[in-house]
Amino acid sequence: MERAREIQLERFRGTKVHCNAHMTPRQIRKFCEPDAGGHRLLEIVTEKLGFSARAYTRILKVARTITDLEGTENIREHIA
C-alpha cells in the first residue's frame, strides 16, 4: 500500500494533487486510459445501468488505484 502511495506522489509531483482521488479531468484523461476491453466494458455498463459521468470518472480513478496497488502501469481488467 505504501508503494501505491509513492507511485501517486511521483505521478503528481509538482501539482496540487497528491492522490488519485483528487485528479482533475485532464489528469484522468492522461493517467486513467483503459485498454480497448476496458473502454467497451465502461460503455456497456454506462448504457445498461445509466451511470452518470461522475460515476464513470470515479470508476476510472478506482481502477487507477487498483493498478497502482498491483504495481502495474496499464489499466486493463481493473475496470471490472
Contact map, one row per residue, 1 for C-alpha under 8 A:
11111000000000000000000000000000000000000000000000000000000000000000100000000000
11111100000000000000000000000000000000000000000000000000000000000000000000000000
11111110000000000000000000000000000000000000000000000000000000000001101000000000
11111111000000000000000000000000000000000000000000000000000000001001111000000000
11111111100000000010000000000000000000000000000000000000000000000000000000000000
01111111110000000000000000000000000000000000000000000000000000000000000000000000
00111111111000000000000000000000000000000000000000000000000000000001000000000000
00011111111100000111000000000000000000000000000000000000000000000001000000000000
00001111111110000110000000000000000000000000000000000000000000000000000000000000
00000111111110000000000000000000000000000000000000000000000000000000000000000000
00000011111110000000000000000000000000000000000000000000000000000000000000000000
00000001111111111110000000000000000000000000000000000000000000000000000000000000
00000000111111100100000000000000000000000000000000000000000000000000000000000000
00000000000111110000000000000000000000000000000000000000000000000000000000000000
00000000000111111100000000000000000000000000000000000000000000000000000000000000
00000000000101111100000000000000000000000000000000000000000000000000000000000000
00000000000100111111011000000000000000000000000000000000000000000000000000000000
00000001100110111111010000000000000000000000000000000000000000000000000000000000
00001001100100001111111000000000000000000000000000000000000000000000000000000000
00000001000000001111111000000000000000000000000000000000000011011000000000000000
00000000000000000011111000000000000000000000000000000000000011000000000000000000
00000000000000001111111100000000000000000000000000000000000000000000000000000000
00000000000000001011111111110000000000000000000000000000000010000000000000000000
00000000000000000000011111110000000000000000000000000000000000000000000000000000
00000000000000000000001111111000000000000000000000000000000000000000000000000000
00000000000000000000001111111100000000000000000000000000000000000000000000000000
00000000000000000000001111111111000000000000000000000000000000000000000000000000
00000000000000000000001111111111100000000000000000000000100110000000000000000000
00000000000000000000000011111111100000000000000000000000000000000000000000000000
00000000000000000000000001111111100000000000000000000000000000000000000000000000
00000000000000000000000000111111100000000000000000000000000000010000000000000000
00000000000000000000000000111111110000000000000000000000000110110000000000100000
00000000000000000000000000011111111000000000000000000000000100000000000001100000
00000000000000000000000000000001111111100000000000000000000000000000000001110010
00000000000000000000000000000000111111100000000000000000000000000000000001110000
00000000000000000000000000000000011111110000000000000000000000000000000000000000
00000000000000000000000000000000011111111000000000000000000000000000000000011000
00000000000000000000000000000000011111111100000000000000000000000000000000111111
00000000000000000000000000000000011111111110000000000000000000000000000000000000
00000000000000000000000000000000000111111111000000000000000000000000000000000000
00000000000000000000000000000000000011111111100000000000000000000000000000000011
00000000000000000000000000000000000001111111110000000001000000000000000000000010
00000000000000000000000000000000000000111111111000000000000000000000000000000000
00000000000000000000000000000000000000011111111100000000000000000000000000000000
00000000000000000000000000000000000000001111111111100000000000000000000000000000
00000000000000000000000000000000000000000111111111110001000000000000000000000000
00000000000000000000000000000000000000000011111111100000000000000000000000000000
00000000000000000000000000000000000000000001111111000000000000000000000000000000
00000000000000000000000000000000000000000000111111100000000000000000000000000000
00000000000000000000000000000000000000000000111111110000000000000000000000000000
00000000000000000000000000000000000000000000111011111111000000000000000000000000
00000000000000000000000000000000000000000000010001111111000000000000000000000000
00000000000000000000000000000000000000000000000000111111100000000000000000000000
00000000000000000000000000000000000000000000000000111111110000000000000000000000
00000000000000000000000000000000000000000000000000111111111000000000000000000000
00000000000000000000000000000000000000000100010000111111111100000000000000000000
00000000000000000000000000010000000000000000000000001111111110000000000000000000
00000000000000000000000000000000000000000000000000000111111111000000000000000000
00000000000000000000000000000000000000000000000000000011111111100000000000000010
00000000000000000000000000010001100000000000000000000001111111110000000000000010
00000000000000000001101000010001000000000000000000000000111111111000000000000000
00000000000000000001100000000000000000000000000000000000011111111100000000000000
00000000000000000000000000000001000000000000000000000000001111111110000000100110
00000000000000000001000000000011000000000000000000000000000111111111000000100100
00010000000000000001000000000000000000000000000000000000000011111111100000000000
00000000000000000000000000000000000000000000000000000000000001111111110000000100
00000000000000000000000000000000000000000000000000000000000000111111111111100100
00110011000000000000000000000000000000000000000000000000000000011111111110000000
10110000000000000000000000000000000000000000000000000000000000001111111100000000
00010000000000000000000000000000000000000000000000000000000000000111111100000000
00110000000000000000000000000000000000000000000000000000000000000011111110000000
00000000000000000000000000000000000000000000000000000000000000000011111111000000
00000000000000000000000000000000000000000000000000000000000000000011001111100000
00000000000000000000000000000000111000000000000000000000000000000010000111110000
00000000000000000000000000000001111001000000000000000000000000110010000011111110
00000000000000000000000000000000011011000000000000000000000000000000000001111110
00000000000000000000000000000000000011000000000000000000000000000000000000111111
00000000000000000000000000000000000001000000000000000000000000110110000000111111
00000000000000000000000000000000010001001100000000000000001100100000000000111111
00000000000000000000000000000000000001001000000000000000000000000000000000001111
